[in-house]
Amino acid sequence: MDWAFRAIHPLIFSFPQCFLMVFLLVGACDAPPRFSFAELKEDYLYNRTYSTFDVVEYRCRPGYMRNFRARNTYVCERNRWKGSNNFCLRELTSDFG
């Protein structure tokens, strides 16, 4: 392409520029959050990369029970993890002595 055509059509980019722009717009997340009350399910333990709209799921650790009023998943959205952190509740013990 000659310079005149590019001047007339400033939104025309080369393939590497387009790829980079799409990657930056789509985004990615770092490792999902860690919690003292829950751990990632095994399916997600070894993932190294997470793209926008990837979902991870947690299970409650011993001593906690699942709160079914909250989702136990987190979603990668715009380079950040989003979700509820009250999906596990401390188990009540009946040990009085």
C-alpha positions as CSV (number, residue, x, y, z in Angstrom):
1,M,0.0,0.0,0.0
2,D,1.3,3.4,-0.7
3,W,1.3,6.3,1.8
4,A,-1.6,8.1,0.1
5,F,-4.0,5.2,0.5
6,R,-3.1,4.9,4.2
7,A,-3.6,8.6,4.7
8,I,-7.1,8.3,3.2
9,H,-7.9,5.1,5.1
10,P,-6.4,5.5,8.6
11,L,-8.3,2.5,10.0
12,I,-6.5,0.0,7.7
13,F,-3.9,-1.9,9.7
14,S,-1.4,-4.6,9.0
15,F,-2.1,-8.1,10.3
16,P,0.3,-7.9,13.3
17,Q,-1.2,-4.5,14.3
18,C,-4.7,-6.1,14.1
19,F,-3.7,-9.1,16.2
20,L,-2.2,-6.9,18.9
21,M,-5.2,-4.7,19.0
22,V,-7.6,-7.7,19.3
23,F,-5.4,-9.2,22.0
24,L,-5.4,-6.0,24.0
25,L,-9.1,-5.4,23.6
26,V,-10.0,-9.0,24.6
27,G,-7.6,-9.1,27.5
28,A,-6.5,-11.8,29.9
29,C,-6.4,-12.4,33.6
30,D,-3.7,-13.4,36.0
31,A,-4.2,-16.4,38.2
32,P,-7.6,-16.6,39.9
33,P,-8.0,-15.4,43.4
34,R,-7.0,-17.6,46.3
35,F,-9.2,-18.0,49.4
36,S,-8.5,-19.5,52.9
37,F,-12.0,-21.1,52.8
38,A,-12.0,-22.5,49.3
39,E,-9.7,-24.0,46.6
40,L,-9.9,-24.2,42.8
41,K,-11.5,-27.4,41.5
42,E,-8.9,-29.8,40.0
43,D,-9.9,-29.0,36.4
44,Y,-8.4,-25.5,36.9
45,L,-5.3,-26.1,39.0
46,Y,-2.8,-26.3,36.1
47,N,-4.1,-23.5,33.8
48,R,-1.6,-20.8,33.2
49,T,-3.5,-18.5,31.0
50,Y,-7.1,-17.2,31.3
51,S,-8.8,-15.2,28.6
52,T,-11.8,-12.9,28.9
53,F,-15.0,-14.9,29.8
54,D,-13.0,-17.9,31.1
55,V,-14.7,-19.3,34.2
56,V,-13.1,-21.1,37.2
57,E,-15.0,-23.0,39.9
58,Y,-14.2,-23.5,43.6
59,R,-14.9,-26.1,46.2
60,C,-15.1,-25.4,50.0
61,R,-12.2,-26.5,52.2
62,P,-12.8,-28.7,55.2
63,G,-14.6,-26.8,58.0
64,Y,-16.7,-24.8,55.5
65,M,-19.9,-25.7,53.8
66,R,-21.3,-24.5,50.4
67,N,-23.6,-21.5,50.4
68,F,-25.9,-22.3,47.5
69,R,-27.2,-18.7,47.5
70,A,-24.0,-17.5,46.0
71,R,-22.1,-18.8,42.9
72,N,-18.9,-20.6,43.5
73,T,-17.5,-19.4,40.2
74,Y,-15.3,-16.5,39.1
75,V,-15.2,-15.0,35.6
76,C,-12.4,-13.2,33.9
77,E,-13.8,-9.9,32.7
78,R,-11.7,-7.0,31.3
79,N,-8.5,-8.3,32.9
80,R,-10.0,-8.8,36.3
81,W,-11.7,-11.7,38.1
82,K,-15.3,-11.1,39.1
83,G,-17.4,-13.2,41.5
84,S,-18.8,-13.5,45.0
85,N,-16.6,-14.4,47.9
86,N,-19.3,-15.7,50.2
87,F,-20.0,-19.1,48.5
88,C,-18.6,-21.0,51.5
89,L,-19.7,-20.5,55.1
90,R,-17.9,-21.6,58.3
91,E,-19.5,-24.9,59.5
92,L,-21.2,-24.6,62.9
93,T,-20.0,-27.2,65.3
94,S,-22.1,-28.7,68.1
95,D,-19.2,-29.5,70.3
96,F,-19.9,-27.8,73.6
97,G,-17.4,-29.6,75.7
